[in-house]
Amino acid sequence: MLLKTVMLLLCAAGITFYVRFLVALCKESKPRSSGYWVRLRLGSGEGTLAELPKRIRPVTRAA
């Protein structure tokens, strides 16, 4: 009986830890890309189109 109680508490603590970790991870993740485009559109002025930022070319040779 005591062993079952200890195992139940350990499992509950592990599940609680992982749930809290995933919630914190979701809160820290980047906002959705659609929000980025809305901010670009609103900040670009009326009647103008937002331009994409220039991409940096990837390095094709070894460092």
GISUL-V626833 format. One record per backbone hydrogen bond with DSSP energy under -1.0 kcal/mol. NH is the residue of the N-H (numbers start at 1). CO is the residue of the C=O. If there is no record, write none. Layout:
{{NH/CO} {NH/CO}}
This chain:
{{5/1} {6/2} {7/3} {8/4} {9/5} {10/6} {11/7} {12/8} {13/9} {14/10} {15/11} {16/12} {17/13} {18/14} {19/15} {20/16} {21/17} {22/18} {23/19} {24/20} {25/21} {26/22} {27/23} {28/24} {37/33} {38/34} {39/35} {40/36} {41/37} {42/38} {43/39}}
